Amino acid sequence: TTMEFVVEVLMVVFRKSKVEANRIMLSVHSSGKGVAGIYNREIAEAKAGQALDLAKGRGYPLLVTTEPE
């Protein structure tokens, strides 16, 4: 999954600014994970699904998980 695509997903699905999306992407790149946001379960699962659908549509093996706070 390209860094550019991860930034795009963070901006489109999670409504992050370009600066914040880049910061999260770099966290994912260096440590393997990052926090895109804190939402109630229903919204978190919907956003994760949207991100995975975008990735699948572009042929990227993006991993998105939700976990309790």
PyMOL commands that set and color helices and strands:
alter all, ss='L'
color gray80, all
select helices_A, chain A and resi 3-12+18-31+41-58
alter helices_A, ss='H'
color red, helices_A
deselect
rebuild
show_as cartoon
